[in-house]
């Protein structure tokens, strides 16, 4: 929750965040002060990355398990983001 007067950071949604280029995008965005939503199939890996980024860069990182090749997975990610009151900006 953002307190009154607190500056809001930009928020980025990164798919494929458990490895490769998605993981590196997440690290760079966090280093540049973005909060991040990490979406990937490998729950443990994105949860570990979320903890790493929060501790190292003092940002908010949210992990969402999703296989974006599956039917309705985009709707599932959207629903989770909305349900957590996260505004991608």
C-alpha positions in Angstrom: 0.0 0.0 0.0 1.3 3.4 -0.9 1.1 6.0 1.9 -0.1 9.5 1.3 2.7 11.7 0.0 4.9 8.6 -1.0 6.2 8.8 -4.5 5.0 6.0 -6.7 7.5 4.1 -8.7 6.9 2.8 -12.2 5.8 -0.8 -12.5 6.9 -3.2 -15.2 5.4 -6.6 -16.1 8.1 -9.0 -17.2 7.1 -12.4 -18.8 9.6 -15.2 -19.0 11.2 -13.8 -15.9 12.6 -17.1 -14.5 15.5 -17.2 -16.9 17.4 -15.6 -19.8 16.5 -12.3 -21.2 13.4 -12.0 -19.0 15.4 -12.4 -15.8 18.0 -9.8 -17.0 15.2 -7.3 -17.9 13.8 -7.8 -14.4 17.2 -7.1 -12.8 17.9 -4.0 -14.9 14.4 -2.5 -14.3 14.7 -3.1 -10.6 18.2 -1.6 -10.6 16.7 1.5 -12.3 14.0 1.8 -9.6 11.0 0.0 -11.1 8.7 -2.2 -9.1 8.3 -5.5 -11.1 5.7 -8.1 -11.7 7.5 -11.4 -12.6 5.5 -13.9 -14.6 6.8 -17.3 -15.5 6.2 -21.0 -15.3 8.8 -21.8 -12.7 7.3 -20.6 -9.4 10.4 -21.3 -7.2 12.7 -19.4 -9.6 10.6 -16.3 -9.8 10.0 -16.2 -6.1 13.7 -16.4 -5.5 14.3 -13.6 -8.0 11.5 -11.5 -6.4 13.2 -11.8 -3.0 16.6 -11.0 -4.5 15.4 -7.9 -6.2 13.5 -6.6 -3.2 16.5 -7.1 -0.9 19.1 -5.7 -3.3 17.2 -2.8 -4.8 14.5 -2.0 -2.2 11.7 -2.3 -4.8 8.4 -4.3 -4.7 8.6 -7.5 -6.7 5.5 -9.7 -7.2 5.8 -13.3 -8.6 3.0 -14.8 -10.6 3.1 -18.3 -11.8 1.8 -18.6 -15.4 2.4 -20.5 -18.5 1.6 -17.9 -21.2 1.4 -20.5 -23.9 -1.7 -21.9 -22.1 -5.2 -20.8 -23.0 -6.6 -18.1 -20.6 -3.2 -17.6 -18.9 -3.0 -13.9 -19.9 -6.5 -13.4 -18.3 -5.2 -15.2 -15.2 -2.1 -12.9 -15.0 -4.4 -9.8 -15.5 -6.8 -11.0 -12.8 -3.9 -11.5 -10.3 -2.4 -8.1 -11.1 -5.8 -6.4 -10.7 -6.6 -8.4 -7.6 -3.4 -7.2 -6.0 -4.1 -3.6 -6.8 -1.0 -3.3 -9.0 -1.1 -0.6 -11.7 1.3 -1.4 -14.6 2.8 2.0 -15.6 
